[in-house]
Each structure stands twice: as C-alpha cells, then as structure tokens.
Amino acid sequence: MAYSATGETIEALASEIGDKIYIDIANWHLYLREAHLHTTLAERMMHLVSDNEISDASVHKVLKDVQVKIGGGKRELALTDLIPASGVADLVDVLEEFQRNL
C-alpha cells in the first residue's frame, strides 16, 4: 500500500531518525538531528516506507547515496560509512515501526 508523503509525515519520520540514529566518529556519537542530516535522510527513506520496500539492502543503498561533507568540504563520505552496523539495524527498525503506525 503506497502512502502520500506530506511535510508533516516527513517531519515525523525525521524526528524519529534524528533522535535514534547517529554517526560514529572516533567513538563519539553525533545524532543525525545534531548533524542536520535527519530531514534529508527522512526524505530519501520515505519512498521505502511508502512503497513497502524496507530491507537491509534498500536502506544500505539509500545510505550509500547520501554523501556527507567532512573536513570543511574537502572530502565526502557515504552516510553508510559513518553509521555503525547496529545503527543501520536500528534505522530499519525505525522505518518498519513508522510504517506500521501510518
């Protein structure tokens, strides 16, 4: 079943992502809300939710496509390289729970 993504729906998903998912840099946890990446990721993940295509592989693909500038923009790394494996599993759980609650 496909859902129409409204601004409120994306904001709600972004809030869930921002509070629960973090990037790990030298054992420091920077939550995606603090890194200002939660809304971008929610927008990119919303099609997985609306098209009922949530899986480890589909989430990894989206994370690979989201590039994060580091070092003042000198380099970019895929978000999948910055989120630990447990965080990716948590993200899948967040997406599945969000989908159930729609």
C-alpha positions in Angstrom: 0.0 0.0 0.0 1.5 3.3 -1.0 1.2 6.4 1.2 1.3 10.0 0.2 4.2 11.7 1.9 3.2 15.0 3.4 5.5 17.5 5.0 4.2 16.5 8.4 4.8 12.8 7.7 8.4 13.5 6.6 8.9 15.7 9.7 7.6 13.0 11.9 10.0 10.4 10.3 12.9 12.9 10.5 12.2 13.4 14.2 12.3 9.6 14.8 15.5 9.3 12.8 17.2 12.3 14.3 16.6 11.1 17.9 17.7 7.5 17.4 20.3 7.2 14.7 23.9 8.6 15.0 27.1 8.7 13.1 30.2 7.4 15.0 33.4 9.4 14.7 36.2 8.1 16.9 33.7 6.7 19.3 31.8 10.0 19.5 28.1 9.7 18.8 26.7 12.5 16.8 22.9 12.1 16.3 21.6 12.9 12.9 19.5 15.7 14.3 22.6 17.4 15.6 24.4 16.8 12.3 21.4 18.3 10.4 21.1 15.1 8.4 17.8 13.7 9.7 15.4 15.6 7.3 17.5 14.7 4.3 17.6 11.1 5.3 13.8 11.0 6.0 13.1 12.5 2.6 15.2 9.8 0.9 13.8 7.0 3.1 10.2 7.9 2.7 9.9 6.1 -0.7 10.9 2.9 1.0 8.2 3.4 3.6 5.5 4.4 1.1 6.4 1.6 -1.4 6.7 -1.1 1.3 10.3 -1.7 0.3 12.1 -1.6 3.7 15.0 -4.1 3.8 18.6 -4.0 4.9 19.7 -3.8 1.3 17.4 -1.0 0.4 18.4 1.0 3.5 22.1 0.5 2.7 21.6 1.7 -0.8 20.0 4.9 0.3 22.7 5.4 2.9 25.4 4.9 0.3 23.8 7.6 -1.9 23.7 10.2 0.9 27.1 11.9 0.8 28.4 13.8 3.9 30.9 16.5 3.6 33.7 16.4 6.1 36.8 18.5 6.7 35.1 21.7 5.6 34.1 20.0 2.4 37.5 18.7 1.4 36.1 15.1 1.3 32.8 13.4 1.2 31.9 10.0 2.7 28.8 8.0 2.2 26.5 8.0 5.3 26.7 4.2 5.3 30.4 4.6 6.2 29.6 6.7 9.2 26.7 4.8 10.8 27.7 1.7 12.7 26.0 -1.6 11.7 23.9 -1.5 14.9 22.7 1.9 13.8 21.7 0.6 10.4 19.7 -2.1 12.1 18.1 0.5 14.3 17.2 2.6 11.3 15.5 -0.4 9.7 13.5 -0.9 12.9 12.6 2.8 13.0 11.3 2.7 9.4 9.3 -0.5 10.0 7.7 0.9 13.1 6.9 4.2 11.4 5.3 2.3 8.5 3.2 0.2 10.9 2.0 3.4 12.6 0.9 5.2 9.4 
